[in-house]
Amino acid sequence: MNRISSRDYIPSSDMELYKWTKTLQTYALQHHERWRIMEPDEELIALANDFVIKVGAAQQPDAGLITKKEKNLVKVRLVKEMRGFVQGYIARNPRVTEADKLAMGLSVYDTTPTQILDPTGQAQVVITFPARTQLMVKIVPVEGTQTDPKAYYGTRIYYGVYAAGETPPVSGMDLRHSLFTRRKRELFTFLPTDTGKTAYFAVRYENSKGKAGPWGAMESAVIP
């Protein structure tokens, strides 16, 4: 099995980018439940479809500079959104196998053990309400966190939305979705139909090998 290690996994040519995007989106739609992530949303799929239309228009003999510029603007956005989807939901997801990554044209790295500390510190979340249907989750370290950066490569946020009457989660392991991030805060935007439901969050630090630390306290908030 060949491994990809040195090149960027996102193709640079227009049509190769489109083909790769559709392959990854289709594969993620088929396997997102096994990975316990959200499926690619309709806007992301529509963006890829819009891109291939723009590519076709830009390839016409009479295509002008404006048409080509529009294509490039959509390409920049598509690359950004796909990179965010891969890094947030797939790249460090322990449920995504090497075979999965290779099938999607993603990088598979050497897993030879190295001297990297396990994360033993905890994190907790502080939830604020920036706008309707939105929750801002700020990740705050609990006192006692180690200082070795390799032990704290990032944080995985586990989350789920529960309607009134549904059995609420008991721990982070019960939450339906997860997102890996290296940022200190993440904005979650929910559907208008989720207003009034309760969103639950729990976080764990991860080191650069994907080893998870202990759970932080679970927090919840009603979606505005």
ZADO-1210 file (C-alpha; in nm, 4 decimals, padded with zeros to 6 digits):
<atoms>
<atom x="00.0000" y="00.0000" z="00.0000" code="MET" pos="1"/>
<atom x="00.1532" y="00.3281" z="-00.1126" code="ASN" pos="2"/>
<atom x="00.1693" y="00.6112" z="00.1351" code="ARG" pos="3"/>
<atom x="00.1397" y="00.9835" z="00.0667" code="ILE" pos="4"/>
<atom x="00.3671" y="01.1880" z="00.2896" code="SER" pos="5"/>
<atom x="00.5404" y="01.4845" z="00.1314" code="SER" pos="6"/>
<atom x="00.2905" y="01.6547" z="-00.1000" code="ARG" pos="7"/>
<atom x="-00.0174" y="01.8596" z="-00.0226" code="ASP" pos="8"/>
<atom x="-00.3196" y="01.6332" z="-00.0410" code="TYR" pos="9"/>
<atom x="-00.5257" y="01.9013" z="-00.2203" code="ILE" pos="10"/>
<atom x="-00.4626" y="01.8924" z="-00.5989" code="PRO" pos="11"/>
<atom x="-00.3618" y="02.2183" z="-00.7645" code="SER" pos="12"/>
<atom x="-00.5177" y="02.1679" z="-01.1099" code="SER" pos="13"/>
<atom x="-00.8834" y="02.2633" z="-01.1479" code="ASP" pos="14"/>
<atom x="-01.0291" y="01.9339" z="-01.2681" code="MET" pos="15"/>
<atom x="-00.8153" y="01.7223" z="-01.0356" code="GLU" pos="16"/>
<atom x="-00.9336" y="01.9410" z="-00.7464" code="LEU" pos="17"/>
<atom x="-01.2958" y="01.8873" z="-00.8489" code="TYR" pos="18"/>
<atom x="-01.2543" y="01.5102" z="-00.8865" code="LYS" pos="19"/>
<atom x="-01.0783" y="01.4843" z="-00.5498" code="TRP" pos="20"/>
<atom x="-01.3456" y="01.6966" z="-00.3822" code="THR" pos="21"/>
<atom x="-01.6301" y="01.4842" z="-00.5168" code="LYS" pos="22"/>
<atom x="-01.4493" y="01.1616" z="-00.4241" code="THR" pos="23"/>
<atom x="-01.3981" y="01.2795" z="-00.0669" code="LEU" pos="24"/>
<atom x="-01.7512" y="01.4153" z="-00.0324" code="GLN" pos="25"/>
<atom x="-01.9056" y="01.0949" z="-00.1665" code="THR" pos="26"/>
<atom x="-01.6899" y="00.8788" z="00.0609" code="TYR" pos="27"/>
<atom x="-01.7695" y="01.0960" z="00.3640" code="ALA" pos="28"/>
<atom x="-02.1431" y="01.0747" z="00.2912" code="LEU" pos="29"/>
<atom x="-02.1136" y="00.6954" z="00.2922" code="GLN" pos="30"/>
<atom x="-01.9032" y="00.6643" z="00.6081" code="HIS" pos="31"/>
<atom x="-01.9776" y="00.9690" z="00.8284" code="HIS" pos="32"/>
<atom x="-02.1926" y="00.7690" z="01.0710" code="GLU" pos="33"/>
<atom x="-01.9103" y="00.5182" z="01.1297" code="ARG" pos="34"/>
<atom x="-01.6725" y="00.8098" z="01.1880" code="TRP" pos="35"/>
<atom x="-01.9266" y="00.9848" z="01.4151" code="ARG" pos="36"/>
<atom x="-01.9043" y="01.3138" z="01.2299" code="ILE" pos="37"/>
<atom x="-02.1510" y="01.5346" z="01.0479" code="MET" pos="38"/>
<atom x="-02.1904" y="01.4625" z="00.6776" code="GLU" pos="39"/>
<atom x="-02.0691" y="01.7264" z="00.4250" code="PRO" pos="40"/>
<atom x="-02.3451" y="01.9848" z="00.4226" code="ASP" pos="41"/>
<atom x="-02.5387" y="02.0853" z="00.1141" code="GLU" pos="42"/>
<atom x="-02.3563" y="02.4194" z="00.0855" code="GLU" pos="43"/>
<atom x="-02.0178" y="02.2462" z="00.0615" code="LEU" pos="44"/>
<atom x="-02.1468" y="02.0061" z="-00.2033" code="ILE" pos="45"/>
<atom x="-02.3077" y="02.2947" z="-00.3946" code="ALA" pos="46"/>
<atom x="-01.9777" y="02.4843" z="-00.3808" code="LEU" pos="47"/>
<atom x="-01.7995" y="02.1977" z="-00.5601" code="ALA" pos="48"/>
<atom x="-02.0726" y="02.1835" z="-00.8224" code="ASN" pos="49"/>
<atom x="-02.0526" y="02.5593" z="-00.8742" code="ASP" pos="50"/>
<atom x="-01.6757" y="02.5330" z="-00.9117" code="PHE" pos="51"/>
<atom x="-01.6894" y="02.2813" z="-01.1981" code="VAL" pos="52"/>
<atom x="-01.9417" y="02.5056" z="-01.3765" code="ILE" pos="53"/>
<atom x="-01.7060" y="02.8012" z="-01.3358" code="LYS" pos="54"/>
<atom x="-01.4158" y="02.5883" z="-01.4647" code="VAL" pos="55"/>
<atom x="-01.6129" y="02.4993" z="-01.7769" code="GLY" pos="56"/>
<atom x="-01.7002" y="02.8622" z="-01.8406" code="ALA" pos="57"/>
<atom x="-01.3381" y="02.9714" z="-01.7942" code="ALA" pos="58"/>
<atom x="-01.2198" y="02.7135" z="-02.0480" code="GLN" pos="59"/>
<atom x="-01.4356" y="02.8522" z="-02.3269" code="GLN" pos="60"/>
<atom x="-01.2425" y="03.0246" z="-02.6098" code="PRO" pos="61"/>
<atom x="-01.4276" y="03.3521" z="-02.5506" code="ASP" pos="62"/>
<atom x="-01.3864" y="03.3477" z="-02.1718" code="ALA" pos="63"/>
<atom x="-01.2829" y="03.6872" z="-02.0395" code="GLY" pos="64"/>
<atom x="-01.0794" y="03.7931" z="-01.7395" code="LEU" pos="65"/>
<atom x="-01.3898" y="03.8373" z="-01.5234" code="ILE" pos="66"/>
<atom x="-01.5014" y="03.4783" z="-01.5892" code="THR" pos="67"/>
<atom x="-01.1579" y="03.3448" z="-01.5001" code="LYS" pos="68"/>
<atom x="-01.1408" y="03.5629" z="-01.1902" code="LYS" pos="69"/>
<atom x="-01.4791" y="03.4319" z="-01.0731" code="GLU" pos="70"/>
<atom x="-01.3539" y="03.0762" z="-01.1195" code="LYS" pos="71"/>
<atom x="-01.0404" y="03.1470" z="-00.9160" code="ASN" pos="72"/>
<atom x="-01.2404" y="03.3069" z="-00.6340" code="LEU" pos="73"/>
<atom x="-01.4617" y="02.9991" z="-00.6071" code="VAL" pos="74"/>
<atom x="-01.1505" y="02.7776" z="-00.6170" code="LYS" pos="75"/>
<atom x="-00.9916" y="02.9619" z="-00.3257" code="VAL" pos="76"/>
<atom x="-01.3093" y="02.9244" z="-00.1234" code="ARG" pos="77"/>
<atom x="-01.3476" y="02.5557" z="-00.2126" code="LEU" pos="78"/>
<atom x="-00.9888" y="02.4769" z="-00.1106" code="VAL" pos="79"/>
<atom x="-01.0361" y="02.6596" z="00.2201" code="LYS" pos="80"/>
<atom x="-01.3643" y="02.4849" z="00.3003" code="GLU" pos="81"/>
<atom x="-01.2377" y="02.1381" z="00.2036" code="MET" pos="82"/>
<atom x="-00.9177" y="02.1829" z="00.4023" code="ARG" pos="83"/>
<atom x="-01.1246" y="02.2887" z="00.7014" code="GLY" pos="84"/>
<atom x="-01.3508" y="01.9850" z="00.6658" code="PHE" pos="85"/>
<atom x="-01.0552" y="01.7459" z="00.6414" code="VAL" pos="86"/>
<atom x="-00.8624" y="01.8979" z="00.9306" code="GLN" pos="87"/>
<atom x="-01.1683" y="01.9386" z="01.1507" code="GLY" pos="88"/>
<atom x="-01.3444" y="01.6073" z="01.0983" code="TYR" pos="89"/>
<atom x="-01.1168" y="01.3525" z="00.9290" code="ILE" pos="90"/>
<atom x="-00.7412" y="01.4047" z="00.9616" code="ALA" pos="91"/>
<atom x="-00.7133" y="01.3252" z="01.3343" code="ARG" pos="92"/>
<atom x="-01.0315" y="01.1253" z="01.3784" code="ASN" pos="93"/>
<atom x="-00.9294" y="00.7882" z="01.5299" code="PRO" pos="94"/>
<atom x="-01.2251" y="00.6202" z="01.3573" code="ARG" pos="95"/>
<atom x="-01.0923" y="00.7116" z="01.0105" code="VAL" pos="96"/>
<atom x="-00.8593" y="00.4307" z="00.9042" code="THR" pos="97"/>
<atom x="-00.5516" y="00.4447" z="00.6831" code="GLU" pos="98"/>
<atom x="-00.7530" y="00.2681" z="00.4137" code="ALA" pos="99"/>
<atom x="-01.0175" y="00.5401" z="00.4397" code="ASP" pos="100"/>
<atom x="-00.7576" y="00.8140" z="00.3991" code="LYS" pos="101"/>
<atom x="-00.5926" y="00.6496" z="00.1014" code="LEU" pos="102"/>
<atom x="-00.9317" y="00.6003" z="-00.0641" code="ALA" pos="103"/>
<atom x="-00.9893" y="00.9754" z="-00.0314" code="MET" pos="104"/>
<atom x="-00.6409" y="01.0764" z="-00.1479" code="GLY" pos="105"/>
<atom x="-00.5351" y="01.1976" z="00.1965" code="LEU" pos="106"/>
<atom x="-00.1967" y="01.1793" z="00.3647" code="SER" pos="107"/>
<atom x="-00.1039" y="00.8738" z="00.5714" code="VAL" pos="108"/>
<atom x="00.1821" y="00.9356" z="00.8095" code="TYR" pos="109"/>
<atom x="00.4318" y="00.7098" z="00.9762" code="ASP" pos="110"/>
<atom x="00.2945" y="00.5809" z="01.3050" code="THR" pos="111"/>
<atom x="00.6300" y="00.4748" z="01.4521" code="THR" pos="112"/>
<atom x="00.6134" y="00.5534" z="01.8252" code="PRO" pos="113"/>
<atom x="00.8049" y="00.8630" z="01.9356" code="THR" pos="114"/>
<atom x="00.8755" y="01.0138" z="02.2737" code="GLN" pos="115"/>
<atom x="00.5628" y="01.2236" z="02.3084" code="ILE" pos="116"/>
<atom x="00.3969" y="01.2776" z="02.6423" code="LEU" pos="117"/>
<atom x="00.0395" y="01.1720" z="02.6991" code="ASP" pos="118"/>
<atom x="-00.1927" y="01.4619" z="02.7789" code="PRO" pos="119"/>
<atom x="-00.2925" y="01.4444" z="03.1445" code="THR" pos="120"/>
<atom x="-00.4371" y="01.7912" z="03.1888" code="GLY" pos="121"/>
<atom x="-00.8023" y="01.8724" z="03.1407" code="GLN" pos="122"/>
<atom x="-00.9885" y="02.1437" z="02.9547" code="ALA" pos="123"/>
<atom x="-01.3337" y="02.2857" z="03.0078" code="GLN" pos="124"/>
<atom x="-01.5632" y="02.4936" z="02.7896" code="VAL" pos="125"/>
<atom x="-01.7221" y="02.8318" z="02.8382" code="VAL" pos="126"/>
<atom x="-02.0275" y="02.8885" z="02.6172" code="ILE" pos="127"/>
<atom x="-02.1472" y="03.2280" z="02.4952" code="THR" pos="128"/>
<atom x="-02.4292" y="03.3325" z="02.2618" code="PHE" pos="129"/>
<atom x="-02.3045" y="03.5533" z="01.9750" code="PRO" pos="130"/>
<atom x="-02.6221" y="03.5364" z="01.7614" code="ALA" pos="131"/>
<atom x="-02.9394" y="03.3409" z="01.6930" code="ARG" pos="132"/>
<atom x="-02.8700" y="02.9700" z="01.6210" code="THR" pos="133"/>
<atom x="-02.5048" y="03.0208" z="01.7232" code="GLN" pos="134"/>
<atom x="-02.2982" y="02.9130" z="02.0229" code="LEU" pos="135"/>
<atom x="-01.9365" y="03.0148" z="02.0792" code="MET" pos="136"/>
<atom x="-01.7354" y="02.7492" z="02.2622" code="VAL" pos="137"/>
<atom x="-01.4203" y="02.8763" z="02.4329" code="LYS" pos="138"/>
<atom x="-01.1683" y="02.6142" z="02.5461" code="ILE" pos="139"/>
<atom x="-01.0154" y="02.6911" z="02.8857" code="VAL" pos="140"/>
<atom x="-00.7346" y="02.4808" z="03.0417" code="PRO" pos="141"/>
<atom x="-00.7827" y="02.3488" z="03.3916" code="VAL" pos="142"/>
<atom x="-00.5018" y="02.4185" z="03.6337" code="GLU" pos="143"/>
<atom x="-00.2380" y="02.1437" z="03.6231" code="GLY" pos="144"/>
<atom x="-00.2100" y="02.1188" z="03.2456" code="THR" pos="145"/>
<atom x="00.1352" y="02.0167" z="03.1230" code="GLN" pos="146"/>
<atom x="00.3423" y="02.2656" z="02.9239" code="THR" pos="147"/>
<atom x="00.4926" y="02.0259" z="02.6673" code="ASP" pos="148"/>
<atom x="00.3345" y="02.1377" z="02.3354" code="PRO" pos="149"/>
<atom x="00.3577" y="01.7853" z="02.1924" code="LYS" pos="150"/>
<atom x="00.1299" y="01.6645" z="02.4699" code="ALA" pos="151"/>
<atom x="-00.1251" y="01.9318" z="02.3815" code="TYR" pos="152"/>
<atom x="-00.1343" y="01.9420" z="02.0032" code="TYR" pos="153"/>
<atom x="-00.5021" y="02.0357" z="02.0069" code="GLY" pos="154"/>
<atom x="-00.8429" y="01.9697" z="02.1522" code="THR" pos="155"/>
<atom x="-01.1285" y="01.7485" z="02.0371" code="ARG" pos="156"/>
<atom x="-01.4724" y="01.8926" z="02.0989" code="ILE" pos="157"/>
<atom x="-01.7477" y="01.6346" z="02.1331" code="TYR" pos="158"/>
<atom x="-02.0991" y="01.7678" z="02.0885" code="TYR" pos="159"/>
<atom x="-02.4601" y="01.6739" z="02.0287" code="GLY" pos="160"/>
<atom x="-02.8023" y="01.8373" z="02.0026" code="VAL" pos="161"/>
<atom x="-03.0942" y="01.6966" z="02.1982" code="TYR" pos="162"/>
<atom x="-03.4597" y="01.7901" z="02.1807" code="ALA" pos="163"/>
<atom x="-03.6932" y="01.8034" z="02.4787" code="ALA" pos="164"/>
<atom x="-03.7903" y="01.4514" z="02.5760" code="GLY" pos="165"/>
<atom x="-03.4735" y="01.2899" z="02.4393" code="GLU" pos="166"/>
<atom x="-03.2506" y="01.1106" z="02.6874" code="THR" pos="167"/>
<atom x="-02.9636" y="01.3505" z="02.7597" code="PRO" pos="168"/>
<atom x="-02.6017" y="01.2310" z="02.7410" code="PRO" pos="169"/>
<atom x="-02.4375" y="01.1053" z="03.0568" code="VAL" pos="170"/>
<atom x="-02.0782" y="01.1639" z="02.9449" code="SER" pos="171"/>
<atom x="-01.8793" y="01.2866" z="02.6482" code="GLY" pos="172"/>
<atom x="-01.8737" y="00.9331" z="02.5088" code="MET" pos="173"/>
<atom x="-02.2487" y="00.9613" z="02.4483" code="ASP" pos="174"/>
<atom x="-02.2168" y="01.2678" z="02.2264" code="LEU" pos="175"/>
<atom x="-02.2873" y="01.2142" z="01.8590" code="ARG" pos="176"/>
<atom x="-02.0278" y="01.4279" z="01.6815" code="HIS" pos="177"/>
<atom x="-01.6724" y="01.5523" z="01.7273" code="SER" pos="178"/>
<atom x="-01.4485" y="01.8261" z="01.5919" code="LEU" pos="179"/>
<atom x="-01.0698" y="01.8506" z="01.6321" code="PHE" pos="180"/>
<atom x="-00.9322" y="02.2025" z="01.6639" code="THR" pos="181"/>
<atom x="-00.6084" y="02.3799" z="01.7476" code="ARG" pos="182"/>
<atom x="-00.7884" y="02.7048" z="01.8177" code="ARG" pos="183"/>
<atom x="-00.8957" y="02.8372" z="02.1552" code="LYS" pos="184"/>
<atom x="-01.2558" y="02.8867" z="02.0482" code="ARG" pos="185"/>
<atom x="-01.4964" y="02.7495" z="01.7886" code="GLU" pos="186"/>
<atom x="-01.8221" y="02.8930" z="01.6579" code="LEU" pos="187"/>
<atom x="-02.1056" y="02.6433" z="01.6169" code="PHE" pos="188"/>
<atom x="-02.3926" y="02.7419" z="01.3881" code="THR" pos="189"/>
<atom x="-02.7025" y="02.5255" z="01.4088" code="PHE" pos="190"/>
<atom x="-03.0153" y="02.4935" z="01.1986" code="LEU" pos="191"/>
<atom x="-03.3098" y="02.7259" z="01.2695" code="PRO" pos="192"/>
<atom x="-03.5103" y="02.4147" z="01.3597" code="THR" pos="193"/>
<atom x="-03.2603" y="02.3481" z="01.6405" code="ASP" pos="194"/>
<atom x="-03.3626" y="02.6647" z="01.8254" code="THR" pos="195"/>
<atom x="-03.4787" y="02.5719" z="02.1735" code="GLY" pos="196"/>
<atom x="-03.2964" y="02.2395" z="02.1733" code="LYS" pos="197"/>
<atom x="-03.0048" y="02.1770" z="02.4083" code="THR" pos="198"/>
<atom x="-02.6472" y="02.1437" z="02.2824" code="ALA" pos="199"/>
<atom x="-02.4015" y="01.9477" z="02.4980" code="TYR" pos="200"/>
<atom x="-02.0223" y="01.9822" z="02.4780" code="PHE" pos="201"/>
<atom x="-01.7266" y="01.7968" z="02.6294" code="ALA" pos="202"/>
<atom x="-01.3582" y="01.8317" z="02.5423" code="VAL" pos="203"/>
<atom x="-01.0375" y="01.6296" z="02.5636" code="ARG" pos="204"/>
<atom x="-00.6832" y="01.7336" z="02.4850" code="TYR" pos="205"/>
<atom x="-00.4994" y="01.5294" z="02.2202" code="GLU" pos="206"/>
<atom x="-00.1264" y="01.5045" z="02.1582" code="ASN" pos="207"/>
<atom x="00.0314" y="01.4996" z="01.8111" code="SER" pos="208"/>
<atom x="-00.0214" y="01.1235" z="01.7836" code="LYS" pos="209"/>
<atom x="-00.3926" y="01.1419" z="01.8540" code="GLY" pos="210"/>
<atom x="-00.3658" y="01.0180" z="02.2146" code="LYS" pos="211"/>
<atom x="-00.6521" y="01.1657" z="02.4138" code="ALA" pos="212"/>
<atom x="-00.6365" y="01.2928" z="02.7689" code="GLY" pos="213"/>
<atom x="-00.9030" y="01.2784" z="03.0396" code="PRO" pos="214"/>
<atom x="-01.2499" y="01.4208" z="02.9840" code="TRP" pos="215"/>
<atom x="-01.3326" y="01.7685" z="03.0975" code="GLY" pos="216"/>
<atom x="-01.6672" y="01.8498" z="03.2553" code="ALA" pos="217"/>
<atom x="-01.9613" y="01.8360" z="03.0178" code="MET" pos="218"/>
<atom x="-02.1427" y="02.1662" z="02.9611" code="GLU" pos="219"/>
<atom x="-02.4708" y="02.2453" z="02.7908" code="SER" pos="220"/>
<atom x="-02.6636" y="02.5419" z="02.6569" code="ALA" pos="221"/>
<atom x="-03.0011" y="02.6030" z="02.4957" code="VAL" pos="222"/>
<atom x="-02.9599" y="02.7043" z="02.1309" code="ILE" pos="223"/>
<atom x="-03.0956" y="03.0584" z="02.0884" code="PRO" pos="224"/>
</atoms>
